[in-house]
């Protein structure tokens, strides 16, 4: 081919934790790796979650030859339903990941049948011009894979989320041999996970959780409620195994937890006897010392089961004195406030709360510094492109690479939307395309923008004042004035306060004006700020009656 140029375009996961998505483009043929979502920041009021801006893909939907999902976590799968509304291409994933994706699409009442193609670690699949080697990586969900993507422009290794766990729960360590084999072919570029680039040493094995769970189960006198991600299948297995030892029944609680457990068991990734698992109704009727509830909400999400338990709004059951609540996860960056608020509220309700700061009930699924260095030694790439992490994590990944001898010119720190071009063995940064946030709010996707978010933030700060001036439709004379406020001052104080404002507005209306609405707005803003030093959102409307 005349122009052997490979484009790599990260659309999510750079400068942030979550919504991972990368586009590989060669000769107008596109391969997509992952399509994830991200939790909203605390100031993103009302937003359910965030997905990548993949308009670049939508405009080239007929060029997409395939979609690869590296594993089943939401930050890699959460946007797949939105993507498939625009793209008709096969999805390649391992059996467990495809099972979770199929369930996700069916819950969205997806209008068309997606083509899900099962692949296994160790297989090689030709997808358009991309020859993809799938290799096993350890993570906190089974069936995770990394990718060796061979193109006419060169070989690229895309790790997905990984760590080097010598004693994984599923018995399958990361495939060192395949990484070495890929290196022997010459790796042009490595796109590697940066999430734990700031953590020294090695990430502990998942096996350390067994001892922590043992200690929790020994100490707990009442119910044990364990909150984790619904896709963390290996953690479910550890809970089930520990529950057997302590003669407790397990109840999967919440739709996503129940469905994912069912899928994992059907596919052989979760093993337990039917008699070990009970329904919620049965669990709530059992002695408290004989039951374990597995629930969602380890990130403090207010609509999750744990979030509703913390807020006292869960309909089916509540926290009771003597419960032990285990948060088996690390707070995702940006979620710390929500998580610790939930912990405090659970404690106030009488629960004993166990979390990673006081007991090793969770370990990360991501490589720490020594593992990152080992990967670089194994793969020996010509170029490194750090992915999956906030800016500080990406920069630390770069420092680690330089520590082991890579030249700064071999490392590309880029942001979402930056086009990376690989041609004749050289890397060049190209144009920048949109790679920002798409907000999902209820059924709306992308109809909330940054200006709307700023308005919501303002509305949440000093409240709202609504002023409705009613004029006579015949002669335009003043008839009445209605002032309503929410979140500004208490109802008791508002009567006297607004009487003064009402009097001033009435006087203003006695003089004819071409822009009465604007003048009332200015008067109300000035008066309220002078009296209270606050700036509520003020809406003025004029109606003729």
PATORRO-493994 format. One record per residue (C-alpha): x, y, z; residue number from 1; residue in three letters. Coordinates in Angstrom, 3 decimals, padded with zeros to 6 digits, always signed. Layout:
# residues N
        c1        c2        c3  pos  code
         X         Y         Z  NUM   ALA
...
# end
This chain:
# residues 545
        c1        c2        c3  pos  code
  +000.000  +000.000  +000.000    1   UNK
  +001.252  +003.476  -000.828    2   UNK
  +000.371  +005.212  +002.429    3   UNK
  +001.038  +002.854  +005.349    4   UNK
  -000.210  +005.258  +007.991    5   UNK
  -001.971  +004.126  +011.146    6   UNK
  -004.026  +006.641  +013.098    7   UNK
  -004.638  +006.109  +016.809    8   UNK
  -007.256  +008.405  +018.335    9   UNK
  -008.030  +008.161  +022.055   10   UNK
  -011.588  +009.389  +022.629   11   UNK
  -011.706  +008.672  +026.362   12   UNK
  -009.569  +007.627  +029.304   13   UNK
  -006.780  +010.210  +028.968   14   UNK
  -006.693  +012.937  +031.597   15   UNK
  -009.427  +011.077  +033.500   16   UNK
  -010.307  +007.751  +035.084   17   UNK
  -013.098  +006.147  +033.071   18   UNK
  -014.935  +006.287  +029.707   19   UNK
  -012.078  +004.447  +028.009   20   UNK
  -012.299  +004.351  +024.223   21   UNK
  -009.641  +004.230  +021.510   22   UNK
  -009.989  +004.343  +017.719   23   UNK
  -007.499  +002.631  +015.393   24   UNK
  -007.822  +003.757  +011.774   25   UNK
  -005.984  +002.403  +008.742   26   UNK
  -006.877  +003.069  +005.091   27   UNK
  -010.345  +004.378  +006.086   28   UNK
  -011.103  +001.265  +008.127   29   UNK
  -011.742  +001.675  +011.844   30   UNK
  -011.260  -000.674  +014.780   31   UNK
  -012.667  +000.519  +018.124   32   UNK
  -011.244  -000.709  +021.432   33   UNK
  -013.612  -000.324  +024.404   34   UNK
  -016.554  +002.037  +024.898   35   UNK
  -016.801  +002.977  +028.566   36   UNK
  -018.598  +005.367  +030.874   37   UNK
  -017.433  +007.552  +033.749   38   UNK
  -019.000  +008.654  +037.027   39   UNK
  -019.873  +012.383  +037.163   40   UNK
  -017.918  +014.793  +039.362   41   UNK
  -019.612  +016.250  +042.435   42   UNK
  -020.376  +019.517  +040.615   43   UNK
  -022.127  +017.742  +037.718   44   UNK
  -025.544  +018.037  +039.291   45   UNK
  -028.214  +015.643  +038.049   46   UNK
  -025.918  +013.796  +035.627   47   UNK
  -026.222  +009.995  +035.692   48   UNK
  -022.964  +009.224  +033.910   49   UNK
  -020.653  +010.457  +031.156   50   UNK
  -019.723  +008.795  +027.859   51   UNK
  -017.074  +009.694  +025.248   52   UNK
  -017.775  +012.125  +022.443   53   UNK
  -017.600  +009.625  +019.567   54   UNK
  -019.043  +011.891  +016.865   55   UNK
  -015.889  +011.175  +014.832   56   UNK
  -016.969  +007.512  +014.714   57   UNK
  -020.627  +008.322  +014.006   58   UNK
  -019.607  +010.339  +010.927   59   UNK
  -017.627  +007.309  +009.702   60   UNK
  -019.956  +004.575  +010.933   61   UNK
  -019.752  +002.628  +007.662   62   UNK
  -015.952  +002.411  +008.052   63   UNK
  -016.071  +000.582  +011.397   64   UNK
  -014.966  -003.035  +010.836   65   UNK
  -015.151  -004.152  +014.461   66   UNK
  -015.369  -003.276  +018.141   67   UNK
  -013.207  -005.014  +020.753   68   UNK
  -014.094  -004.879  +024.446   69   UNK
  -011.139  -005.865  +026.622   70   UNK
  -013.129  -006.763  +029.759   71   UNK
  -016.492  -006.375  +031.454   72   UNK
  -016.105  -003.321  +033.701   73   UNK
  -018.378  -000.311  +033.182   74   UNK
  -015.511  +002.057  +032.398   75   UNK
  -014.900  -000.123  +029.316   76   UNK
  -018.471  -001.247  +028.449   77   UNK
  -020.806  +001.448  +029.794   78   UNK
  -021.176  +003.341  +026.498   79   UNK
  -021.559  +000.304  +024.244   80   UNK
  -025.353  +000.654  +023.990   81   UNK
  -025.039  +004.298  +022.952   82   UNK
  -022.339  +003.434  +020.414   83   UNK
  -024.341  +000.579  +018.886   84   UNK
  -027.239  +002.936  +018.173   85   UNK
  -024.989  +004.476  +015.494   86   UNK
  -022.623  +001.685  +014.466   87   UNK
  -023.480  -001.679  +012.920   88   UNK
  -020.297  -003.668  +013.478   89   UNK
  -019.465  -006.960  +015.218   90   UNK
  -018.338  -006.887  +018.844   91   UNK
  -015.367  -009.101  +019.703   92   UNK
  -014.983  -010.070  +023.356   93   UNK
  -014.330  -013.053  +025.591   94   UNK
  -017.385  -015.132  +026.624   95   UNK
  -017.926  -013.523  +030.043   96   UNK
  -017.500  -010.005  +028.663   97   UNK
  -019.912  -010.748  +025.826   98   UNK
  -022.394  -012.213  +028.306   99   UNK
  -022.320  -008.981  +030.323  100   UNK
  -022.620  -006.883  +027.149  101   UNK
  -025.581  -008.921  +025.887  102   UNK
  -027.367  -008.417  +029.199  103   UNK
  -026.582  -004.687  +029.124  104   UNK
  -027.986  -004.288  +025.605  105   UNK
  -031.123  -006.313  +026.410  106   UNK
  -031.835  -004.142  +029.486  107   UNK
  -031.769  -001.065  +027.221  108   UNK
  -034.400  -002.699  +024.965  109   UNK
  -031.882  -002.435  +022.159  110   UNK
  -033.831  -002.358  +018.879  111   UNK
  -031.520  -004.607  +016.851  112   UNK
  -029.556  -007.760  +017.560  113   UNK
  -025.882  -006.968  +018.041  114   UNK
  -023.411  -009.401  +016.489  115   UNK
  -021.385  -010.681  +019.449  116   UNK
  -018.363  -012.789  +018.500  117   UNK
  -016.694  -014.817  +021.232  118   UNK
  -012.903  -014.847  +021.250  119   UNK
  -010.516  -016.454  +023.710  120   UNK
  -007.113  -015.481  +025.016  121   UNK
  -004.509  -017.060  +022.755  122   UNK
  -006.560  -016.625  +019.575  123   UNK
  -005.684  -014.446  +016.579  124   UNK
  -008.476  -012.783  +014.594  125   UNK
  -008.294  -010.802  +011.352  126   UNK
  -010.595  -007.759  +011.554  127   UNK
  -010.307  -005.799  +008.325  128   UNK
  -006.639  -004.776  +007.992  129   UNK
  -006.058  -005.408  +011.712  130   UNK
  -004.634  -008.784  +012.756  131   UNK
  -005.373  -008.980  +016.471  132   UNK
  -003.696  -011.302  +018.982  133   UNK
  -005.763  -011.669  +022.173  134   UNK
  -003.703  -012.445  +025.290  135   UNK
  -004.837  -012.993  +028.871  136   UNK
  -004.249  -010.284  +031.491  137   UNK
  -004.974  -010.385  +035.208  138   UNK
  -007.483  -007.867  +036.434  139   UNK
  -010.254  -007.783  +039.027  140   UNK
  -012.740  -009.386  +036.638  141   UNK
  -012.138  -012.725  +034.871  142   UNK
  -011.619  -013.044  +031.122  143   UNK
  -009.710  -009.770  +030.636  144   UNK
  -007.501  -009.509  +027.549  145   UNK
  -004.793  -007.310  +026.133  146   UNK
  -004.285  -006.898  +022.405  147   UNK
  -001.461  -007.181  +019.916  148   UNK
  -002.744  -005.225  +016.898  149   UNK
  -000.700  -005.950  +013.774  150   UNK
  -001.138  -003.497  +010.891  151   UNK
  +000.877  -002.774  +007.732  152   UNK
  +002.208  +000.282  +009.608  153   UNK
  +003.522  -001.811  +012.504  154   UNK
  +002.588  -003.735  +015.658  155   UNK
  +000.783  -001.981  +018.504  156   UNK
  +000.211  -003.512  +021.957  157   UNK
  -002.864  -002.298  +023.851  158   UNK
  -002.843  -003.629  +027.430  159   UNK
  -006.379  -002.894  +028.608  160   UNK
  -006.450  -002.964  +032.427  161   UNK
  -003.814  -005.332  +033.785  162   UNK
  -001.616  -006.326  +036.689  163   UNK
  +000.914  -009.093  +037.318  164   UNK
  -000.803  -011.285  +039.925  165   UNK
  +001.070  -014.532  +040.570  166   UNK
  -001.819  -016.048  +042.562  167   UNK
  -005.005  -014.840  +040.850  168   UNK
  -008.373  -016.079  +042.085  169   UNK
  -009.151  -017.686  +038.707  170   UNK
  -005.717  -019.323  +038.528  171   UNK
  -004.742  -017.555  +035.283  172   UNK
  -001.782  -015.155  +035.506  173   UNK
  -001.026  -012.527  +032.873  174   UNK
  +000.506  -014.132  +029.765  175   UNK
  +004.196  -013.225  +030.120  176   UNK
  +005.110  -015.537  +027.245  177   UNK
  +002.843  -013.754  +024.773  178   UNK
  +004.192  -010.366  +025.798  179   UNK
  +007.727  -011.616  +025.142  180   UNK
  +006.668  -013.115  +021.806  181   UNK
  +005.114  -009.812  +020.739  182   UNK
  +008.333  -008.041  +021.731  183   UNK
  +010.333  -010.434  +019.529  184   UNK
  +008.273  -009.242  +016.537  185   UNK
  +009.106  -005.625  +017.289  186   UNK
  +006.518  -003.420  +018.990  187   UNK
  +006.131  -000.027  +017.362  188   UNK
  +003.886  +001.433  +020.082  189   UNK
  +002.604  +000.393  +023.496  190   UNK
  -000.639  +001.842  +024.873  191   UNK
  -000.562  +000.931  +028.563  192   UNK
  -002.693  +001.411  +031.672  193   UNK
  -001.506  +004.262  +033.938  194   UNK
  -004.098  +004.096  +036.742  195   UNK
  -001.633  +003.065  +039.466  196   UNK
  +001.478  +004.777  +038.102  197   UNK
  +001.790  +006.775  +041.336  198   UNK
  +001.775  +003.687  +043.586  199   UNK
  +005.168  +002.318  +044.517  200   UNK
  +005.986  -001.372  +044.510  201   UNK
  +003.664  -004.134  +043.327  202   UNK
  -000.117  -004.364  +043.494  203   UNK
  -001.066  -007.090  +046.023  204   UNK
  -002.641  -010.310  +044.818  205   UNK
  -006.397  -010.776  +044.969  206   UNK
  -005.650  -013.610  +047.407  207   UNK
  -004.899  -011.185  +050.274  208   UNK
  -008.628  -010.441  +050.398  209   UNK
  -009.349  -014.007  +051.586  210   UNK
  -007.666  -013.333  +054.931  211   UNK
  -009.441  -009.978  +055.312  212   UNK
  -012.833  -011.568  +054.600  213   UNK
  -012.030  -014.320  +057.115  214   UNK
  -011.390  -011.703  +059.781  215   UNK
  -014.597  -009.797  +058.953  216   UNK
  -016.711  -012.980  +059.042  217   UNK
  -015.131  -014.033  +062.358  218   UNK
  -015.971  -010.705  +063.991  219   UNK
  -019.447  -010.090  +062.567  220   UNK
  -022.340  -011.002  +064.869  221   UNK
  -025.200  -009.843  +062.635  222   UNK
  -025.806  -009.504  +058.915  223   UNK
  -022.863  -008.924  +056.595  224   UNK
  -023.567  -006.541  +053.712  225   UNK
  -020.795  -006.435  +051.105  226   UNK
  -020.842  -003.664  +048.511  227   UNK
  -018.819  -004.048  +045.342  228   UNK
  -019.115  -003.599  +041.589  229   UNK
  -021.696  -005.853  +039.967  230   UNK
  -019.082  -006.904  +037.396  231   UNK
  -016.464  -007.928  +039.979  232   UNK
  -017.069  -011.666  +039.514  233   UNK
  -013.906  -012.791  +041.296  234   UNK
  -015.011  -010.903  +044.418  235   UNK
  -018.376  -012.674  +044.299  236   UNK
  -016.527  -016.015  +044.275  237   UNK
  -014.436  -014.997  +047.294  238   UNK
  -017.573  -014.005  +049.207  239   UNK
  -019.254  -017.302  +048.336  240   UNK
  -016.203  -019.323  +049.394  241   UNK
  -015.909  -017.477  +052.722  242   UNK
  -019.648  -017.765  +053.393  243   UNK
  -019.417  -021.564  +053.089  244   UNK
  -016.686  -021.664  +055.745  245   UNK
  -018.818  -019.623  +058.139  246   UNK
  -022.144  -021.326  +057.426  247   UNK
  -023.824  -018.271  +055.936  248   UNK
  -026.158  -018.065  +052.954  249   UNK
  -025.500  -015.505  +050.223  250   UNK
  -028.095  -013.205  +048.672  251   UNK
  -027.332  -011.291  +045.477  252   UNK
  -029.271  -008.035  +045.764  253   UNK
  -030.111  -005.653  +042.942  254   UNK
  -030.863  -006.333  +039.278  255   UNK
  -027.318  -005.920  +037.928  256   UNK
  -025.793  -008.030  +040.718  257   UNK
  -028.351  -010.828  +040.245  258   UNK
  -028.043  -010.820  +036.446  259   UNK
  -024.230  -010.742  +036.397  260   UNK
  -024.033  -013.581  +038.918  261   UNK
  -026.436  -015.637  +036.807  262   UNK
  -024.469  -015.019  +033.611  263   UNK
  -021.121  -015.778  +035.266  264   UNK
  -022.457  -019.038  +036.710  265   UNK
  -023.993  -020.144  +033.418  266   UNK
  -020.653  -019.539  +031.671  267   UNK
  -018.661  -021.311  +034.374  268   UNK
  -016.880  -018.278  +035.831  269   UNK
  -018.750  -018.444  +039.159  270   UNK
  -019.111  -021.744  +040.998  271   UNK
  -021.506  -022.470  +043.842  272   UNK
  -024.215  -024.883  +044.873  273   UNK
  -027.828  -023.743  +044.374  274   UNK
  -028.533  -024.287  +048.079  275   UNK
  -025.914  -021.710  +049.038  276   UNK
  -027.790  -018.778  +047.468  277   UNK
  -031.143  -017.470  +048.709  278   UNK
  -033.583  -014.801  +047.554  279   UNK
  -033.909  -011.472  +049.346  280   UNK
  -037.217  -012.459  +050.960  281   UNK
  -035.631  -015.585  +052.432  282   UNK
  -032.482  -013.710  +053.496  283   UNK
  -034.504  -011.111  +055.401  284   UNK
  -036.384  -013.828  +057.295  285   UNK
  -033.226  -015.690  +058.338  286   UNK
  -031.230  -015.141  +061.551  287   UNK
  -028.929  -012.175  +061.024  288   UNK
  -025.834  -014.263  +061.770  289   UNK
  -026.614  -016.649  +058.903  290   UNK
  -026.748  -014.343  +055.908  291   UNK
  -024.523  -012.265  +053.594  292   UNK
  -026.010  -009.669  +051.240  293   UNK
  -024.012  -008.729  +048.135  294   UNK
  -025.103  -005.265  +046.958  295   UNK
  -024.079  -002.506  +044.555  296   UNK
  -023.058  +000.973  +045.624  297   UNK
  -019.413  +000.762  +046.685  298   UNK
  -018.858  +004.236  +045.141  299   UNK
  -021.547  +005.873  +047.267  300   UNK
  -023.930  +006.342  +044.329  301   UNK
  -027.163  +007.719  +045.842  302   UNK
  -029.428  +005.558  +043.643  303   UNK
  -027.593  +002.298  +044.388  304   UNK
  -028.723  -000.089  +047.117  305   UNK
  -025.943  +000.903  +049.504  306   UNK
  -026.542  +004.578  +048.752  307   UNK
  -030.235  +004.173  +049.586  308   UNK
  -029.373  +002.240  +052.761  309   UNK
  -027.084  +005.079  +053.817  310   UNK
  -029.794  +007.661  +053.093  311   UNK
  -032.560  +005.595  +054.705  312   UNK
  -034.565  +005.388  +051.465  313   UNK
  -034.220  +001.696  +050.567  314   UNK
  -037.732  +000.233  +050.342  315   UNK
  -037.085  -003.457  +050.993  316   UNK
  -034.797  -003.356  +054.021  317   UNK
  -032.847  -000.936  +056.199  318   UNK
  -029.607  -000.869  +058.143  319   UNK
  -030.058  -002.273  +061.619  320   UNK
  -027.910  -002.248  +064.745  321   UNK
  -025.288  -004.984  +064.507  322   UNK
  -024.953  -005.013  +060.696  323   UNK
  -021.421  -005.151  +059.286  324   UNK
  -021.072  -003.288  +055.992  325   UNK
  -018.002  -003.989  +053.846  326   UNK
  -017.008  -001.634  +051.027  327   UNK
  -014.942  -003.905  +048.803  328   UNK
  -013.563  -001.269  +046.441  329   UNK
  -011.352  +001.818  +046.289  330   UNK
  -013.102  +005.150  +045.743  331   UNK
  -012.749  +006.169  +042.107  332   UNK
  -010.962  +009.564  +041.895  333   UNK
  -013.627  +012.239  +042.312  334   UNK
  -015.926  +009.896  +044.275  335   UNK
  -014.135  +010.103  +047.619  336   UNK
  -016.587  +012.610  +049.115  337   UNK
  -019.640  +010.510  +048.222  338   UNK
  -018.035  +007.321  +049.565  339   UNK
  -017.022  +008.797  +052.924  340   UNK
  -020.391  +010.502  +053.318  341   UNK
  -022.061  +007.114  +052.839  342   UNK
  -019.692  +005.531  +055.384  343   UNK
  -020.553  +008.187  +057.980  344   UNK
  -024.293  +007.774  +057.466  345   UNK
  -024.098  +003.983  +057.709  346   UNK
  -022.200  +004.309  +061.001  347   UNK
  -024.775  +006.774  +062.307  348   UNK
  -027.439  +004.133  +061.638  349   UNK
  -025.618  +001.609  +063.821  350   UNK
  -023.577  -000.366  +061.291  351   UNK
  -019.956  -001.411  +061.673  352   UNK
  -018.335  -000.294  +058.415  353   UNK
  -015.204  -001.951  +057.042  354   UNK
  -013.330  -000.317  +054.161  355   UNK
  -009.847  -000.401  +052.657  356   UNK
  -008.348  +002.170  +055.041  357   UNK
  -008.853  -000.204  +057.985  358   UNK
  -008.893  -003.704  +056.420  359   UNK
  -007.587  -005.198  +053.138  360   UNK
  -011.084  -005.939  +051.799  361   UNK
  -010.134  -004.731  +048.323  362   UNK
  -007.023  -004.672  +046.172  363   UNK
  -006.581  -002.812  +042.940  364   UNK
  -006.790  -004.544  +039.593  365   UNK
  -004.176  -002.214  +038.104  366   UNK
  -000.397  -002.458  +037.823  367   UNK
  +001.731  -000.440  +040.240  368   UNK
  +005.142  +001.053  +039.467  369   UNK
  +007.274  -002.097  +039.473  370   UNK
  +004.757  -003.928  +037.258  371   UNK
  +004.689  -001.001  +034.824  372   UNK
  +008.484  -001.173  +034.590  373   UNK
  +008.336  -004.949  +034.089  374   UNK
  +005.840  -004.545  +031.252  375   UNK
  +008.098  -002.017  +029.542  376   UNK
  +011.068  -004.391  +029.850  377   UNK
  +008.997  -007.281  +028.476  378   UNK
  +007.484  -005.435  +025.521  379   UNK
  +010.401  -003.092  +024.654  380   UNK
  +008.279  -000.695  +022.554  381   UNK
  +009.740  +001.958  +020.272  382   UNK
  +007.064  +004.387  +021.496  383   UNK
  +004.987  +004.541  +024.666  384   UNK
  +001.548  +006.155  +024.833  385   UNK
  +000.312  +006.183  +028.471  386   UNK
  -003.482  +005.729  +028.664  387   UNK
  -006.156  +005.164  +031.352  388   UNK
  -005.467  +007.847  +033.920  389   UNK
  -005.629  +011.426  +035.048  390   UNK
  -002.903  +013.782  +033.817  391   UNK
  -000.766  +013.254  +036.944  392   UNK
  -000.896  +009.467  +036.393  393   UNK
  +000.050  +009.742  +032.718  394   UNK
  +002.995  +011.983  +033.602  395   UNK
  +004.197  +009.584  +036.284  396   UNK
  +003.991  +006.728  +033.756  397   UNK
  +006.249  +008.793  +031.500  398   UNK
  +008.755  +009.299  +034.360  399   UNK
  +008.837  +005.556  +035.048  400   UNK
  +009.583  +004.848  +031.379  401   UNK
  +012.406  +007.377  +031.408  402   UNK
  +013.803  +005.789  +034.591  403   UNK
  +014.314  +002.520  +032.738  404   UNK
  +016.020  +004.197  +029.783  405   UNK
  +013.355  +005.383  +027.338  406   UNK
  +014.058  +008.719  +025.706  407   UNK
  +011.533  +011.495  +026.315  408   UNK
  +011.008  +011.714  +022.549  409   UNK
  +009.752  +008.107  +022.573  410   UNK
  +006.850  +008.933  +024.910  411   UNK
  +003.680  +010.670  +023.716  412   UNK
  +001.573  +012.333  +026.391  413   UNK
  -001.661  +013.254  +024.664  414   UNK
  -005.206  +014.262  +025.525  415   UNK
  -008.525  +012.862  +024.335  416   UNK
  -009.119  +013.664  +020.680  417   UNK
  -005.470  +014.061  +019.683  418   UNK
  -004.715  +012.125  +016.504  419   UNK
  -001.523  +010.040  +016.746  420   UNK
  -000.023  +009.060  +013.380  421   UNK
  +002.380  +006.156  +012.944  422   UNK
  +004.071  +005.971  +009.552  423   UNK
  +007.379  +004.431  +008.405  424   UNK
  +008.176  +003.596  +012.035  425   UNK
  +007.843  +007.194  +013.224  426   UNK
  +005.267  +008.790  +015.514  427   UNK
  +003.772  +012.195  +014.800  428   UNK
  +000.982  +014.099  +016.549  429   UNK
  -001.748  +015.289  +014.217  430   UNK
  -004.918  +017.358  +014.532  431   UNK
  -007.179  +017.541  +017.562  432   UNK
  -010.774  +016.390  +017.150  433   UNK
  -013.578  +016.724  +019.753  434   UNK
  -012.912  +014.366  +022.642  435   UNK
  -014.842  +015.853  +025.525  436   UNK
  -017.752  +014.803  +027.719  437   UNK
  -021.195  +013.710  +026.606  438   UNK
  -023.540  +013.906  +029.597  439   UNK
  -026.270  +011.303  +030.088  440   UNK
  -029.177  +012.629  +032.147  441   UNK
  -032.166  +010.303  +032.304  442   UNK
  -033.094  +009.485  +028.712  443   UNK
  -031.258  +012.524  +027.376  444   UNK
  -027.860  +011.943  +025.779  445   UNK
  -025.834  +015.027  +024.946  446   UNK
  -028.695  +017.487  +025.454  447   UNK
  -026.994  +018.846  +028.590  448   UNK
  -023.868  +020.900  +027.888  449   UNK
  -021.324  +022.793  +029.981  450   UNK
  -023.450  +025.950  +030.087  451   UNK
  -026.384  +023.919  +031.442  452   UNK
  -024.070  +022.460  +034.086  453   UNK
  -022.980  +025.979  +035.084  454   UNK
  -026.638  +027.001  +035.386  455   UNK
  -027.334  +023.976  +037.597  456   UNK
  -024.382  +024.841  +039.794  457   UNK
  -025.613  +028.420  +040.177  458   UNK
  -029.123  +027.193  +040.954  459   UNK
  -027.712  +024.965  +043.686  460   UNK
  -025.719  +027.738  +045.380  461   UNK
  -028.064  +030.594  +046.383  462   UNK
  -031.446  +029.331  +045.254  463   UNK
  -034.020  +030.674  +042.811  464   UNK
  -036.342  +033.705  +042.849  465   UNK
  -039.266  +033.800  +040.404  466   UNK
  -040.921  +037.183  +039.755  467   UNK
  -044.143  +037.264  +037.739  468   UNK
  -045.511  +040.723  +036.909  469   UNK
  -049.145  +040.761  +035.775  470   UNK
  -050.375  +043.700  +033.675  471   UNK
  -053.826  +044.570  +032.386  472   UNK
  -054.013  +043.314  +028.809  473   UNK
  -056.145  +046.274  +027.765  474   UNK
  -054.188  +049.270  +029.073  475   UNK
  -050.936  +047.721  +030.354  476   UNK
  -051.597  +048.933  +033.906  477   UNK
  -050.162  +047.148  +036.919  478   UNK
  -052.494  +044.452  +038.292  479   UNK
  -050.515  +042.136  +040.534  480   UNK
  -047.052  +040.816  +041.343  481   UNK
  -046.102  +037.311  +042.410  482   UNK
  -042.710  +036.444  +043.939  483   UNK
  -041.771  +032.840  +044.687  484   UNK
  -038.414  +031.607  +045.982  485   UNK
  -036.851  +028.200  +046.528  486   UNK
  -033.588  +027.561  +048.332  487   UNK
  -033.029  +031.282  +048.988  488   UNK
  -034.451  +032.145  +052.419  489   UNK
  -036.914  +030.433  +054.708  490   UNK
  -040.637  +030.818  +054.039  491   UNK
  -041.122  +032.654  +057.345  492   UNK
  -038.570  +035.336  +056.484  493   UNK
  -039.590  +035.638  +052.833  494   UNK
  -042.890  +037.460  +053.589  495   UNK
  -041.329  +040.621  +055.027  496   UNK
  -038.310  +040.514  +052.733  497   UNK
  -040.313  +040.253  +049.532  498   UNK
  -042.858  +042.861  +050.674  499   UNK
  -040.096  +045.470  +050.403  500   UNK
  -039.005  +044.175  +046.977  501   UNK
  -042.635  +044.028  +045.802  502   UNK
  -043.116  +047.693  +046.801  503   UNK
  -040.006  +048.766  +044.854  504   UNK
  -041.059  +046.871  +041.729  505   UNK
  -044.558  +048.388  +041.960  506   UNK
  -043.029  +051.898  +042.030  507   UNK
  -040.840  +051.013  +039.032  508   UNK
  -043.858  +049.955  +036.960  509   UNK
  -045.487  +053.347  +037.359  510   UNK
  -043.066  +054.812  +034.804  511   UNK
  -043.492  +053.545  +031.236  512   UNK
  -040.545  +051.528  +029.933  513   UNK
  -039.717  +049.670  +026.725  514   UNK
  -037.755  +047.032  +028.612  515   UNK
  -039.612  +046.543  +031.876  516   UNK
  -038.412  +042.922  +032.223  517   UNK
  -034.733  +043.902  +032.108  518   UNK
  -035.260  +046.783  +034.572  519   UNK
  -037.050  +044.533  +037.072  520   UNK
  -034.222  +041.992  +036.729  521   UNK
  -031.608  +044.667  +037.493  522   UNK
  -033.622  +046.093  +040.416  523   UNK
  -034.187  +042.682  +042.001  524   UNK
  -030.551  +041.617  +041.543  525   UNK
  -029.241  +044.845  +043.098  526   UNK
  -031.741  +044.816  +045.984  527   UNK
  -031.183  +041.152  +046.906  528   UNK
  -027.391  +041.461  +046.742  529   UNK
  -027.364  +044.612  +048.875  530   UNK
  -029.630  +043.087  +051.515  531   UNK
  -028.224  +039.548  +051.668  532   UNK
  -024.869  +039.467  +049.806  533   UNK
  -026.318  +036.523  +047.863  534   UNK
  -026.856  +036.029  +044.150  535   UNK
  -029.805  +033.692  +043.582  536   UNK
  -030.910  +032.822  +040.064  537   UNK
  -033.627  +035.410  +039.254  538   UNK
  -036.287  +034.782  +036.615  539   UNK
  -038.625  +037.598  +035.583  540   UNK
  -041.734  +037.054  +033.490  541   UNK
  -044.438  +039.511  +032.441  542   UNK
  -047.922  +038.301  +031.601  543   UNK
  -050.987  +040.236  +030.489  544   UNK
  -054.315  +039.296  +032.059  545   UNK
# end
